Amino acid sequence: MSGPSWVNIYNLSDEQMEAIDTAEDAMEMLNLTKAEEILNELTKEDPNCIPALNLLGHLYGRHLSDYPMAIQYYSKVLELEPENAWARDERRKFRRYSTYA
């Protein structure tokens, strides 16, 4: 029996999928510089890469406590995909955090 099968709803290339996985692994290992470099490269190649933008929001909000940057990334996701509940909820949370910082 194999693990879960993920649907590539954003039509990412195999290279993009591998880069996303590598960036997520780097974040888990707290190699934040590497994760940021990978994600920035992805968004340089495709400024509308929603998975990379979401992960940048996560990186800046959760790991770097740079709430304004996290809000910017989640806002960009919501411009591209207004129904993205994850981005909406995370942006709301970091807006709340930034008022207390």
Secondary structure by P-SEA (a helix, b strand, c coil): cccbbbbccccccaaaaaaaaaaaaaaaacaaaaaaaaaaaaaaacccaaaaaaaaaaaacccccaaaaaaaaaaaaaaacccaaaaaaaaaaaaaaaaac
